């Protein structure tokens, strides 16, 4: 897979919206992509929801930060 394009999704506590967002990306007609999801230490169930949706799909990469990041 050459990953024609990449989608970067930084997130923090998005359990209300992330399922709809990821399913839209996952089932779109274009299949040649990589989706990089970056968790900023969410305290809700965002990460668990994401893991269920992306399980076994190598187009998705979940990065879980180990410390809080801040905008510059």
CHARMM-style PDB file with segment names, atoms N, HN, CA, C and O in Angstrom:
ATOM      1  N   UNK     1       0.852  -1.181   0.000  1.00  0.00      PROA
ATOM      2  CA  UNK     1       0.000   0.000   0.000  1.00  0.00      PROA
ATOM      3  C   UNK     1       0.894   1.239   0.000  1.00  0.00      PROA
ATOM      4  O   UNK     1       1.806   1.337   0.822  1.00  0.00      PROA
ATOM      5  N   UNK     2       0.655   2.164  -0.886  1.00  0.00      PROA
ATOM      6  HN  UNK     2      -0.085   2.085  -1.553  1.00  0.00      PROA
ATOM      7  CA  UNK     2       1.498   3.348  -1.000  1.00  0.00      PROA
ATOM      8  C   UNK     2       0.974   4.532  -0.196  1.00  0.00      PROA
ATOM      9  O   UNK     2       1.645   5.560  -0.115  1.00  0.00      PROA
ATOM     10  N   UNK     3      -0.193   4.411   0.391  1.00  0.00      PROA
ATOM     11  HN  UNK     3      -0.738   3.575   0.325  1.00  0.00      PROA
ATOM     12  CA  UNK     3      -0.784   5.506   1.167  1.00  0.00      PROA
ATOM     13  C   UNK     3      -0.798   6.809   0.376  1.00  0.00      PROA
ATOM     14  O   UNK     3      -0.032   7.732   0.650  1.00  0.00      PROA
ATOM     15  N   UNK     4      -1.665   6.859  -0.587  1.00  0.00      PROA
ATOM     16  HN  UNK     4      -2.287   6.109  -0.810  1.00  0.00      PROA
ATOM     17  CA  UNK     4      -1.803   8.029  -1.447  1.00  0.00      PROA
ATOM     18  C   UNK     4      -1.950   9.316  -0.634  1.00  0.00      PROA
ATOM     19  O   UNK     4      -1.440  10.363  -1.034  1.00  0.00      PROA
ATOM     20  N   UNK     5      -2.638   9.246   0.493  1.00  0.00      PROA
ATOM     21  HN  UNK     5      -3.053   8.396   0.818  1.00  0.00      PROA
ATOM     22  CA  UNK     5      -2.721  10.409   1.377  1.00  0.00      PROA
ATOM     23  C   UNK     5      -2.830   9.940   2.822  1.00  0.00      PROA
ATOM     24  O   UNK     5      -3.186   8.795   3.097  1.00  0.00      PROA
ATOM     25  N   UNK     6      -2.515  10.852   3.737  1.00  0.00      PROA
ATOM     26  HN  UNK     6      -2.225  11.783   3.513  1.00  0.00      PROA
ATOM     27  CA  UNK     6      -2.565  10.555   5.165  1.00  0.00      PROA
ATOM     28  C   UNK     6      -3.528  11.516   5.846  1.00  0.00      PROA
ATOM     29  O   UNK     6      -3.621  12.689   5.488  1.00  0.00      PROA
ATOM     30  N   UNK     7      -4.238  10.992   6.833  1.00  0.00      PROA
ATOM     31  HN  UNK     7      -4.162  10.039   7.124  1.00  0.00      PROA
ATOM     32  CA  UNK     7      -5.157  11.782   7.641  1.00  0.00      PROA
ATOM     33  C   UNK     7      -4.606  11.754   9.060  1.00  0.00      PROA
ATOM     34  O   UNK     7      -4.349  10.679   9.603  1.00  0.00      PROA
ATOM     35  N   UNK     8      -4.422  12.916   9.662  1.00  0.00      PROA
ATOM     36  HN  UNK     8      -4.630  13.789   9.221  1.00  0.00      PROA
ATOM     37  CA  UNK     8      -3.937  12.988  11.037  1.00  0.00      PROA
ATOM     38  C   UNK     8      -5.074  13.515  11.905  1.00  0.00      PROA
ATOM     39  O   UNK     8      -5.641  14.576  11.644  1.00  0.00      PROA
ATOM     40  N   UNK     9      -5.394  12.739  12.954  1.00  0.00      PROA
ATOM     41  HN  UNK     9      -4.934  11.877  13.166  1.00  0.00      PROA
ATOM     42  CA  UNK     9      -6.513  13.090  13.829  1.00  0.00      PROA
ATOM     43  C   UNK     9      -6.004  13.184  15.271  1.00  0.00      PROA
ATOM     44  O   UNK     9      -5.956  12.178  15.978  1.00  0.00      PROA
ATOM     45  N   UNK    10      -5.621  14.399  15.711  1.00  0.00      PROA
ATOM     46  HN  UNK    10      -5.660  15.216  15.137  1.00  0.00      PROA
ATOM     47  CA  UNK    10      -5.288  14.556  17.119  1.00  0.00      PROA
ATOM     48  C   UNK    10      -6.597  14.594  17.907  1.00  0.00      PROA
ATOM     49  O   UNK    10      -7.581  15.173  17.444  1.00  0.00      PROA
ATOM     50  N   UNK    11      -6.617  13.983  19.092  1.00  0.00      PROA
ATOM     51  HN  UNK    11      -5.818  13.513  19.468  1.00  0.00      PROA
ATOM     52  CA  UNK    11      -7.878  13.988  19.835  1.00  0.00      PROA
ATOM     53  C   UNK    11      -7.671  13.959  21.338  1.00  0.00      PROA
ATOM     54  O   UNK    11      -6.640  13.518  21.845  1.00  0.00      PROA
ATOM     55  N   UNK    12      -8.698  14.450  22.036  1.00  0.00      PROA
ATOM     56  HN  UNK    12      -9.536  14.808  21.625  1.00  0.00      PROA
ATOM     57  CA  UNK    12      -8.751  14.439  23.494  1.00  0.00      PROA
ATOM     58  C   UNK    12     -10.222  14.382  23.904  1.00  0.00      PROA
ATOM     59  O   UNK    12     -10.992  15.291  23.595  1.00  0.00      PROA
ATOM     60  N   UNK    13     -10.603  13.331  24.587  1.00  0.00      PROA
ATOM     61  HN  UNK    13      -9.978  12.592  24.838  1.00  0.00      PROA
ATOM     62  CA  UNK    13     -11.970  13.169  25.113  1.00  0.00      PROA
ATOM     63  C   UNK    13     -13.049  13.421  24.054  1.00  0.00      PROA
ATOM     64  O   UNK    13     -13.825  14.372  24.153  1.00  0.00      PROA
ATOM     65  N   UNK    14     -13.082  12.567  23.061  1.00  0.00      PROA
ATOM     66  HN  UNK    14     -12.453  11.795  22.980  1.00  0.00      PROA
ATOM     67  CA  UNK    14     -14.035  12.740  21.956  1.00  0.00      PROA
ATOM     68  C   UNK    14     -14.988  11.551  21.811  1.00  0.00      PROA
ATOM     69  O   UNK    14     -15.462  11.268  20.711  1.00  0.00      PROA
ATOM     70  N   UNK    15     -15.267  10.866  22.901  1.00  0.00      PROA
ATOM     71  HN  UNK    15     -14.882  11.097  23.794  1.00  0.00      PROA
ATOM     72  CA  UNK    15     -16.081   9.651  22.814  1.00  0.00      PROA
ATOM     73  C   UNK    15     -17.445   9.886  22.165  1.00  0.00      PROA
ATOM     74  O   UNK    15     -18.014   8.956  21.593  1.00  0.00      PROA
ATOM     75  N   UNK    16     -17.976  11.089  22.239  1.00  0.00      PROA
ATOM     76  HN  UNK    16     -17.515  11.844  22.704  1.00  0.00      PROA
ATOM     77  CA  UNK    16     -19.288  11.374  21.645  1.00  0.00      PROA
ATOM     78  C   UNK    16     -19.236  11.410  20.116  1.00  0.00      PROA
ATOM     79  O   UNK    16     -20.249  11.164  19.461  1.00  0.00      PROA
ATOM     80  N   UNK    17     -18.081  11.710  19.545  1.00  0.00      PROA
ATOM     81  HN  UNK    17     -17.258  11.910  20.077  1.00  0.00      PROA
ATOM     82  CA  UNK    17     -17.986  11.947  18.103  1.00  0.00      PROA
ATOM     83  C   UNK    17     -17.078  10.987  17.348  1.00  0.00      PROA
ATOM     84  O   UNK    17     -17.219  10.845  16.134  1.00  0.00      PROA
ATOM     85  N   UNK    18     -16.165  10.334  18.023  1.00  0.00      PROA
ATOM     86  HN  UNK    18     -16.051  10.450  19.010  1.00  0.00      PROA
ATOM     87  CA  UNK    18     -15.103   9.613  17.313  1.00  0.00      PROA
ATOM     88  C   UNK    18     -15.611   8.412  16.516  1.00  0.00      PROA
ATOM     89  O   UNK    18     -15.069   8.119  15.451  1.00  0.00      PROA
ATOM     90  N   UNK    19     -16.614   7.724  16.992  1.00  0.00      PROA
ATOM     91  HN  UNK    19     -17.054   7.962  17.858  1.00  0.00      PROA
ATOM     92  CA  UNK    19     -17.113   6.555  16.267  1.00  0.00      PROA
ATOM     93  C   UNK    19     -17.629   6.948  14.885  1.00  0.00      PROA
ATOM     94  O   UNK    19     -17.272   6.322  13.888  1.00  0.00      PROA
ATOM     95  N   UNK    20     -18.456   7.969  14.824  1.00  0.00      PROA
ATOM     96  HN  UNK    20     -18.746   8.478  15.635  1.00  0.00      PROA
ATOM     97  CA  UNK    20     -19.010   8.423  13.545  1.00  0.00      PROA
ATOM     98  C   UNK    20     -17.889   8.896  12.609  1.00  0.00      PROA
ATOM     99  O   UNK    20     -17.908   8.614  11.411  1.00  0.00      PROA
ATOM    100  N   UNK    21     -16.932   9.606  13.163  1.00  0.00      PROA
ATOM    101  HN  UNK    21     -16.916   9.835  14.137  1.00  0.00      PROA
ATOM    102  CA  UNK    21     -15.809  10.108  12.370  1.00  0.00      PROA
ATOM    103  C   UNK    21     -14.993   8.969  11.766  1.00  0.00      PROA
ATOM    104  O   UNK    21     -14.725   8.959  10.565  1.00  0.00      PROA
ATOM    105  N   UNK    22     -14.600   8.012  12.603  1.00  0.00      PROA
ATOM    106  HN  UNK    22     -14.817   8.020  13.579  1.00  0.00      PROA
ATOM    107  CA  UNK    22     -13.752   6.919  12.117  1.00  0.00      PROA
ATOM    108  C   UNK    22     -14.474   5.987  11.159  1.00  0.00      PROA
ATOM    109  O   UNK    22     -13.878   5.512  10.193  1.00  0.00      PROA
ATOM    110  N   UNK    23     -15.739   5.720  11.410  1.00  0.00      PROA
ATOM    111  HN  UNK    23     -16.223   6.106  12.195  1.00  0.00      PROA
ATOM    112  CA  UNK    23     -16.486   4.864  10.483  1.00  0.00      PROA
ATOM    113  C   UNK    23     -16.614   5.526   9.120  1.00  0.00      PROA
ATOM    114  O   UNK    23     -16.591   4.849   8.092  1.00  0.00      PROA
ATOM    115  N   UNK    24     -16.749   6.848   9.107  1.00  0.00      PROA
ATOM    116  HN  UNK    24     -16.767   7.398   9.942  1.00  0.00      PROA
ATOM    117  CA  UNK    24     -16.803   7.578   7.847  1.00  0.00      PROA
ATOM    118  C   UNK    24     -15.490   7.429   7.077  1.00  0.00      PROA
ATOM    119  O   UNK    24     -15.496   7.219   5.864  1.00  0.00      PROA
ATOM    120  N   UNK    25     -14.380   7.538   7.779  1.00  0.00      PROA
ATOM    121  HN  UNK    25     -14.375   7.709   8.765  1.00  0.00      PROA
ATOM    122  CA  UNK    25     -13.066   7.368   7.145  1.00  0.00      PROA
ATOM    123  C   UNK    25     -12.874   5.919   6.699  1.00  0.00      PROA
ATOM    124  O   UNK    25     -12.455   5.660   5.571  1.00  0.00      PROA
ATOM    125  N   UNK    26     -13.180   4.990   7.580  1.00  0.00      PROA
ATOM    126  HN  UNK    26     -13.521   5.200   8.497  1.00  0.00      PROA
ATOM    127  CA  UNK    26     -12.935   3.567   7.321  1.00  0.00      PROA
ATOM    128  C   UNK    26     -13.702   3.044   6.105  1.00  0.00      PROA
ATOM    129  O   UNK    26     -13.168   2.250   5.330  1.00  0.00      PROA
ATOM    130  N   UNK    27     -14.931   3.480   5.938  1.00  0.00      PROA
ATOM    131  HN  UNK    27     -15.364   4.125   6.568  1.00  0.00      PROA
ATOM    132  CA  UNK    27     -15.779   2.928   4.876  1.00  0.00      PROA
ATOM    133  C   UNK    27     -15.939   3.839   3.667  1.00  0.00      PROA
ATOM    134  O   UNK    27     -16.851   3.642   2.864  1.00  0.00      PROA
ATOM    135  N   UNK    28     -15.076   4.823   3.526  1.00  0.00      PROA
ATOM    136  HN  UNK    28     -14.334   4.983   4.178  1.00  0.00      PROA
ATOM    137  CA  UNK    28     -15.127   5.656   2.330  1.00  0.00      PROA
ATOM    138  C   UNK    28     -14.719   4.828   1.109  1.00  0.00      PROA
ATOM    139  O   UNK    28     -14.165   3.739   1.257  1.00  0.00      PROA
ATOM    140  N   UNK    29     -14.984   5.326  -0.066  1.00  0.00      PROA
ATOM    141  HN  UNK    29     -15.434   6.211  -0.186  1.00  0.00      PROA
ATOM    142  CA  UNK    29     -14.682   4.562  -1.279  1.00  0.00      PROA
ATOM    143  C   UNK    29     -13.185   4.525  -1.595  1.00  0.00      PROA
ATOM    144  O   UNK    29     -12.714   3.559  -2.195  1.00  0.00      PROA
ATOM    145  N   UNK    30     -12.445   5.533  -1.214  1.00  0.00      PROA
ATOM    146  HN  UNK    30     -12.828   6.318  -0.727  1.00  0.00      PROA
ATOM    147  CA  UNK    30     -10.998   5.550  -1.455  1.00  0.00      PROA
ATOM    148  C   UNK    30     -10.310   4.717  -0.378  1.00  0.00      PROA
ATOM    149  O   UNK    30     -10.487   4.986   0.810  1.00  0.00      PROA
ATOM    150  N   UNK    31      -9.540   3.725  -0.767  1.00  0.00      PROA
ATOM    151  HN  UNK    31      -9.396   3.507  -1.732  1.00  0.00      PROA
ATOM    152  CA  UNK    31      -8.944   2.785   0.194  1.00  0.00      PROA
ATOM    153  C   UNK    31      -7.454   2.998   0.435  1.00  0.00      PROA
ATOM    154  O   UNK    31      -6.902   2.431   1.378  1.00  0.00      PROA
ATOM    155  N   UNK    32      -6.796   3.796  -0.387  1.00  0.00      PROA
ATOM    156  HN  UNK    32      -7.245   4.257  -1.153  1.00  0.00      PROA
ATOM    157  CA  UNK    32      -5.348   3.965  -0.309  1.00  0.00      PROA
ATOM    158  C   UNK    32      -4.993   5.167   0.571  1.00  0.00      PROA
ATOM    159  O   UNK    32      -4.651   6.234   0.061  1.00  0.00      PROA
ATOM    160  N   UNK    33      -5.074   4.991   1.887  1.00  0.00      PROA
ATOM    161  HN  UNK    33      -5.351   4.125   2.301  1.00  0.00      PROA
ATOM    162  CA  UNK    33      -4.789   6.070   2.824  1.00  0.00      PROA
ATOM    163  C   UNK    33      -4.213   5.490   4.105  1.00  0.00      PROA
ATOM    164  O   UNK    33      -4.265   4.282   4.337  1.00  0.00      PROA
ATOM    165  N   UNK    34      -3.668   6.367   4.925  1.00  0.00      PROA
ATOM    166  HN  UNK    34      -3.626   7.348   4.736  1.00  0.00      PROA
ATOM    167  CA  UNK    34      -3.292   6.010   6.288  1.00  0.00      PROA
ATOM    168  C   UNK    34      -3.917   7.054   7.201  1.00  0.00      PROA
ATOM    169  O   UNK    34      -3.854   8.252   6.923  1.00  0.00      PROA
ATOM    170  N   UNK    35      -4.518   6.594   8.286  1.00  0.00      PROA
ATOM    171  HN  UNK    35      -4.569   5.621   8.511  1.00  0.00      PROA
ATOM    172  CA  UNK    35      -5.123   7.485   9.275  1.00  0.00      PROA
ATOM    173  C   UNK    35      -4.328   7.347  10.569  1.00  0.00      PROA
ATOM    174  O   UNK    35      -4.272   6.273  11.168  1.00  0.00      PROA
ATOM    175  N   UNK    36      -3.717   8.447  10.988  1.00  0.00      PROA
ATOM    176  HN  UNK    36      -3.762   9.320  10.502  1.00  0.00      PROA
ATOM    177  CA  UNK    36      -2.904   8.469  12.199  1.00  0.00      PROA
ATOM    178  C   UNK    36      -3.699   9.181  13.287  1.00  0.00      PROA
ATOM    179  O   UNK    36      -4.034  10.358  13.157  1.00  0.00      PROA
ATOM    180  N   UNK    37      -3.995   8.457  14.355  1.00  0.00      PROA
ATOM    181  HN  UNK    37      -3.723   7.501  14.461  1.00  0.00      PROA
ATOM    182  CA  UNK    37      -4.786   8.989  15.466  1.00  0.00      PROA
ATOM    183  C   UNK    37      -3.855   9.237  16.648  1.00  0.00      PROA
ATOM    184  O   UNK    37      -3.122   8.339  17.063  1.00  0.00      PROA
ATOM    185  N   UNK    38      -3.883  10.454  17.189  1.00  0.00      PROA
ATOM    186  HN  UNK    38      -4.479  11.183  16.852  1.00  0.00      PROA
ATOM    187  CA  UNK    38      -2.960  10.813  18.266  1.00  0.00      PROA
ATOM    188  C   UNK    38      -3.762  11.235  19.492  1.00  0.00      PROA
ATOM    189  O   UNK    38      -4.431  12.268  19.493  1.00  0.00      PROA
ATOM    190  N   UNK    39      -3.679  10.413  20.534  1.00  0.00      PROA
ATOM    191  HN  UNK    39      -3.136   9.574  20.534  1.00  0.00      PROA
ATOM    192  CA  UNK    39      -4.398  10.675  21.783  1.00  0.00      PROA
ATOM    193  C   UNK    39      -3.559  11.559  22.696  1.00  0.00      PROA
ATOM    194  O   UNK    39      -2.368  11.317  22.888  1.00  0.00      PROA
ATOM    195  N   UNK    40      -4.192  12.584  23.255  1.00  0.00      PROA
ATOM    196  HN  UNK    40      -5.160  12.780  23.099  1.00  0.00      PROA
ATOM    197  CA  UNK    40      -3.516  13.496  24.176  1.00  0.00      PROA
ATOM    198  C   UNK    40      -3.965  13.221  25.612  1.00  0.00      PROA
ATOM    199  O   UNK    40      -4.426  14.121  26.314  1.00  0.00      PROA
ATOM    200  N   UNK    41      -3.821  11.967  26.033  1.00  0.00      PROA
ATOM    201  HN  UNK    41      -3.446  11.236  25.462  1.00  0.00      PROA
ATOM    202  CA  UNK    41      -4.167  11.516  27.390  1.00  0.00      PROA
ATOM    203  C   UNK    41      -5.656  11.674  27.705  1.00  0.00      PROA
ATOM    204  O   UNK    41      -6.020  12.225  28.744  1.00  0.00      PROA
ATOM    205  N   UNK    42      -6.500  11.195  26.820  1.00  0.00      PROA
ATOM    206  HN  UNK    42      -6.205  10.748  25.976  1.00  0.00      PROA
ATOM    207  CA  UNK    42      -7.947  11.242  27.059  1.00  0.00      PROA
ATOM    208  C   UNK    42      -8.298  10.520  28.354  1.00  0.00      PROA
ATOM    209  O   UNK    42      -7.678   9.519  28.713  1.00  0.00      PROA
ATOM    210  N   UNK    43      -9.303  11.048  29.047  1.00  0.00      PROA
ATOM    211  HN  UNK    43      -9.806  11.861  28.755  1.00  0.00      PROA
ATOM    212  CA  UNK    43      -9.758  10.434  30.299  1.00  0.00      PROA
ATOM    213  C   UNK    43     -11.112   9.756  30.136  1.00  0.00      PROA
ATOM    214  O   UNK    43     -11.638   9.189  31.094  1.00  0.00      PROA
ATOM    215  N   UNK    44     -11.678   9.807  28.946  1.00  0.00      PROA
ATOM    216  HN  UNK    44     -11.251  10.267  28.168  1.00  0.00      PROA
ATOM    217  CA  UNK    44     -12.951   9.135  28.678  1.00  0.00      PROA
ATOM    218  C   UNK    44     -12.670   7.817  27.947  1.00  0.00      PROA
ATOM    219  O   UNK    44     -11.553   7.306  28.013  1.00  0.00      PROA
ATOM    220  N   UNK    45     -13.645   7.276  27.271  1.00  0.00      PROA
ATOM    221  HN  UNK    45     -14.553   7.692  27.218  1.00  0.00      PROA
ATOM    222  CA  UNK    45     -13.466   5.982  26.594  1.00  0.00      PROA
ATOM    223  C   UNK    45     -13.075   6.115  25.118  1.00  0.00      PROA
ATOM    224  O   UNK    45     -13.241   5.168  24.350  1.00  0.00      PROA
ATOM    225  N   UNK    46     -12.567   7.258  24.723  1.00  0.00      PROA
ATOM    226  HN  UNK    46     -12.432   8.028  25.347  1.00  0.00      PROA
ATOM    227  CA  UNK    46     -12.169   7.483  23.328  1.00  0.00      PROA
ATOM    228  C   UNK    46     -11.228   6.408  22.802  1.00  0.00      PROA
ATOM    229  O   UNK    46     -11.461   5.857  21.726  1.00  0.00      PROA
ATOM    230  N   UNK    47     -10.180   6.107  23.539  1.00  0.00      PROA
ATOM    231  HN  UNK    47      -9.991   6.555  24.413  1.00  0.00      PROA
ATOM    232  CA  UNK    47      -9.170   5.149  23.080  1.00  0.00      PROA
ATOM    233  C   UNK    47      -9.774   3.761  22.910  1.00  0.00      PROA
ATOM    234  O   UNK    47      -9.475   3.076  21.931  1.00  0.00      PROA
ATOM    235  N   UNK    48     -10.608   3.340  23.835  1.00  0.00      PROA
ATOM    236  HN  UNK    48     -10.851   3.897  24.629  1.00  0.00      PROA
ATOM    237  CA  UNK    48     -11.232   2.016  23.747  1.00  0.00      PROA
ATOM    238  C   UNK    48     -12.140   1.918  22.526  1.00  0.00      PROA
ATOM    239  O   UNK    48     -12.148   0.900  21.834  1.00  0.00      PROA
ATOM    240  N   UNK    49     -12.898   2.969  22.265  1.00  0.00      PROA
ATOM    241  HN  UNK    49     -12.891   3.795  22.828  1.00  0.00      PROA
ATOM    242  CA  UNK    49     -13.784   3.007  21.094  1.00  0.00      PROA
ATOM    243  C   UNK    49     -12.952   2.897  19.817  1.00  0.00      PROA
ATOM    244  O   UNK    49     -13.279   2.127  18.915  1.00  0.00      PROA
ATOM    245  N   UNK    50     -11.885   3.668  19.755  1.00  0.00      PROA
ATOM    246  HN  UNK    50     -11.618   4.294  20.488  1.00  0.00      PROA
ATOM    247  CA  UNK    50     -11.015   3.664  18.578  1.00  0.00      PROA
ATOM    248  C   UNK    50     -10.398   2.288  18.359  1.00  0.00      PROA
ATOM    249  O   UNK    50     -10.383   1.787  17.235  1.00  0.00      PROA
ATOM    250  N   UNK    51      -9.895   1.682  19.413  1.00  0.00      PROA
ATOM    251  HN  UNK    51      -9.908   2.089  20.327  1.00  0.00      PROA
ATOM    252  CA  UNK    51      -9.265   0.365  19.282  1.00  0.00      PROA
ATOM    253  C   UNK    51     -10.227  -0.668  18.708  1.00  0.00      PROA
ATOM    254  O   UNK    51      -9.821  -1.505  17.902  1.00  0.00      PROA
ATOM    255  N   UNK    52     -11.479  -0.622  19.106  1.00  0.00      PROA
ATOM    256  HN  UNK    52     -11.809   0.058  19.761  1.00  0.00      PROA
ATOM    257  CA  UNK    52     -12.473  -1.564  18.572  1.00  0.00      PROA
ATOM    258  C   UNK    52     -12.701  -1.338  17.079  1.00  0.00      PROA
ATOM    259  O   UNK    52     -12.820  -2.295  16.314  1.00  0.00      PROA
ATOM    260  N   UNK    53     -12.759  -0.081  16.672  1.00  0.00      PROA
ATOM    261  HN  UNK    53     -12.662   0.696  17.294  1.00  0.00      PROA
ATOM    262  CA  UNK    53     -13.049   0.249  15.279  1.00  0.00      PROA
ATOM    263  C   UNK    53     -11.877  -0.076  14.359  1.00  0.00      PROA
ATOM    264  O   UNK    53     -12.083  -0.551  13.242  1.00  0.00      PROA
ATOM    265  N   UNK    54     -10.661   0.172  14.808  1.00  0.00      PROA
ATOM    266  HN  UNK    54     -10.493   0.558  15.715  1.00  0.00      PROA
ATOM    267  CA  UNK    54      -9.498   0.007  13.926  1.00  0.00      PROA
ATOM    268  C   UNK    54      -8.844  -1.364  14.033  1.00  0.00      PROA
ATOM    269  O   UNK    54      -7.897  -1.646  13.298  1.00  0.00      PROA
ATOM    270  N   UNK    55      -9.316  -2.209  14.914  1.00  0.00      PROA
ATOM    271  HN  UNK    55     -10.086  -1.980  15.510  1.00  0.00      PROA
ATOM    272  CA  UNK    55      -8.715  -3.526  15.127  1.00  0.00      PROA
ATOM    273  C   UNK    55      -8.563  -4.295  13.811  1.00  0.00      PROA
ATOM    274  O   UNK    55      -9.543  -4.532  13.104  1.00  0.00      PROA
ATOM    275  N   UNK    56      -7.340  -4.676  13.497  1.00  0.00      PROA
ATOM    276  HN  UNK    56      -6.544  -4.483  14.072  1.00  0.00      PROA
ATOM    277  CA  UNK    56      -7.075  -5.472  12.304  1.00  0.00      PROA
ATOM    278  C   UNK    56      -6.989  -4.686  11.007  1.00  0.00      PROA
ATOM    279  O   UNK    56      -6.785  -5.281   9.949  1.00  0.00      PROA
ATOM    280  N   UNK    57      -7.137  -3.376  11.053  1.00  0.00      PROA
ATOM    281  HN  UNK    57      -7.303  -2.892  11.912  1.00  0.00      PROA
ATOM    282  CA  UNK    57      -7.089  -2.549   9.843  1.00  0.00      PROA
ATOM    283  C   UNK    57      -5.765  -1.782   9.838  1.00  0.00      PROA
ATOM    284  O   UNK    57      -5.611  -0.805  10.572  1.00  0.00      PROA
ATOM    285  N   UNK    58      -4.818  -2.219   9.019  1.00  0.00      PROA
ATOM    286  HN  UNK    58      -4.944  -3.012   8.423  1.00  0.00      PROA
ATOM    287  CA  UNK    58      -3.482  -1.622   9.045  1.00  0.00      PROA
ATOM    288  C   UNK    58      -3.402  -0.229   8.428  1.00  0.00      PROA
ATOM    289  O   UNK    58      -2.323   0.361   8.386  1.00  0.00      PROA
ATOM    290  N   UNK    59      -4.505   0.297   7.958  1.00  0.00      PROA
ATOM    291  HN  UNK    59      -5.382  -0.183   7.992  1.00  0.00      PROA
ATOM    292  CA  UNK    59      -4.524   1.677   7.462  1.00  0.00      PROA
ATOM    293  C   UNK    59      -4.568   2.679   8.614  1.00  0.00      PROA
ATOM    294  O   UNK    59      -4.350   3.874   8.415  1.00  0.00      PROA
ATOM    295  N   UNK    60      -4.852   2.182   9.823  1.00  0.00      PROA
ATOM    296  HN  UNK    60      -5.029   1.211   9.985  1.00  0.00      PROA
ATOM    297  CA  UNK    60      -4.977   3.048  10.992  1.00  0.00      PROA
ATOM    298  C   UNK    60      -3.814   2.829  11.945  1.00  0.00      PROA
ATOM    299  O   UNK    60      -3.382   1.699  12.173  1.00  0.00      PROA
ATOM    300  N   UNK    61      -3.314   3.929  12.496  1.00  0.00      PROA
ATOM    301  HN  UNK    61      -3.664   4.847  12.310  1.00  0.00      PROA
ATOM    302  CA  UNK    61      -2.238   3.886  13.482  1.00  0.00      PROA
ATOM    303  C   UNK    61      -2.668   4.735  14.673  1.00  0.00      PROA
ATOM    304  O   UNK    61      -2.970   5.918  14.522  1.00  0.00      PROA
ATOM    305  N   UNK    62      -2.694   4.131  15.852  1.00  0.00      PROA
ATOM    306  HN  UNK    62      -2.449   3.169  15.975  1.00  0.00      PROA
ATOM    307  CA  UNK    62      -3.054   4.849  17.076  1.00  0.00      PROA
ATOM    308  C   UNK    62      -1.789   5.125  17.873  1.00  0.00      PROA
ATOM    309  O   UNK    62      -1.031   4.211  18.198  1.00  0.00      PROA
ATOM    310  N   UNK    63      -1.572   6.398  18.182  1.00  0.00      PROA
ATOM    311  HN  UNK    63      -2.188   7.140  17.919  1.00  0.00      PROA
ATOM    312  CA  UNK    63      -0.451   6.814  19.021  1.00  0.00      PROA
ATOM    313  C   UNK    63      -1.034   7.361  20.315  1.00  0.00      PROA
ATOM    314  O   UNK    63      -1.827   8.303  20.301  1.00  0.00      PROA
ATOM    315  N   UNK    64      -0.638   6.765  21.432  1.00  0.00      PROA
ATOM    316  HN  UNK    64       0.006   6.000  21.444  1.00  0.00      PROA
ATOM    317  CA  UNK    64      -1.116   7.212  22.738  1.00  0.00      PROA
ATOM    318  C   UNK    64       0.017   7.954  23.442  1.00  0.00      PROA
ATOM    319  O   UNK    64       1.003   7.343  23.854  1.00  0.00      PROA
ATOM    320  N   UNK    65      -0.126   9.271  23.577  1.00  0.00      PROA
ATOM    321  HN  UNK    65      -0.927   9.767  23.243  1.00  0.00      PROA
ATOM    322  CA  UNK    65       0.897  10.058  24.260  1.00  0.00      PROA
ATOM    323  C   UNK    65       1.028   9.613  25.708  1.00  0.00      PROA
ATOM    324  O   UNK    65       0.052   9.192  26.328  1.00  0.00      PROA
ATOM    325  N   UNK    66       2.228   9.708  26.238  1.00  0.00      PROA
ATOM    326  HN  UNK    66       3.022  10.051  25.734  1.00  0.00      PROA
ATOM    327  CA  UNK    66       2.466   9.339  27.634  1.00  0.00      PROA
ATOM    328  C   UNK    66       2.547  10.560  28.537  1.00  0.00      PROA
ATOM    329  O   UNK    66       2.598  10.433  29.760  1.00  0.00      PROA
ATOM    330  N   UNK    67       2.557  11.741  27.932  1.00  0.00      PROA
ATOM    331  HN  UNK    67       2.516  11.845  26.938  1.00  0.00      PROA
ATOM    332  CA  UNK    67       2.480  12.979  28.703  1.00  0.00      PROA
ATOM    333  C   UNK    67       1.676  13.997  27.904  1.00  0.00      PROA
ATOM    334  O   UNK    67       1.585  13.916  26.679  1.00  0.00      PROA
ATOM    335  N   UNK    68       1.104  14.944  28.609  1.00  0.00      PROA
ATOM    336  HN  UNK    68       1.178  15.010  29.604  1.00  0.00      PROA
ATOM    337  CA  UNK    68       0.232  15.947  27.990  1.00  0.00      PROA
ATOM    338  C   UNK    68       1.041  16.828  27.044  1.00  0.00      PROA
ATOM    339  O   UNK    68       2.141  17.266  27.379  1.00  0.00      PROA
ATOM    340  N   UNK    69       0.490  17.082  25.865  1.00  0.00      PROA
ATOM    341  HN  UNK    69      -0.404  16.726  25.593  1.00  0.00      PROA
ATOM    342  CA  UNK    69       1.120  18.021  24.943  1.00  0.00      PROA
ATOM    343  C   UNK    69       0.297  19.302  24.914  1.00  0.00      PROA
ATOM    344  O   UNK    69      -0.894  19.300  25.225  1.00  0.00      PROA
ATOM    345  N   UNK    70       0.935  20.367  24.546  1.00  0.00      PROA
ATOM    346  HN  UNK    70       1.903  20.369  24.294  1.00  0.00      PROA
ATOM    347  CA  UNK    70       0.270  21.669  24.543  1.00  0.00      PROA
ATOM    348  C   UNK    70       0.577  22.380  23.237  1.00  0.00      PROA
ATOM    349  O   UNK    70       1.638  22.176  22.647  1.00  0.00      PROA
ATOM    350  N   UNK    71      -0.348  23.213  22.786  1.00  0.00      PROA
ATOM    351  HN  UNK    71      -1.210  23.379  23.265  1.00  0.00      PROA
ATOM    352  CA  UNK    71      -0.073  23.984  21.569  1.00  0.00      PROA
ATOM    353  C   UNK    71       1.021  25.019  21.840  1.00  0.00      PROA
ATOM    354  O   UNK    71       1.192  25.472  22.972  1.00  0.00      PROA
ATOM    355  N   UNK    72       1.739  25.378  20.818  1.00  0.00      PROA
ATOM    356  HN  UNK    72       1.600  25.011  19.898  1.00  0.00      PROA
ATOM    357  CA  UNK    72       2.811  26.370  20.972  1.00  0.00      PROA
ATOM    358  C   UNK    72       2.261  27.758  20.936  1.00  0.00      PROA
ATOM    359  OT1 UNK    72       3.015  28.724  21.051  1.00  0.00      PROA
TER     360      UNK     72
END
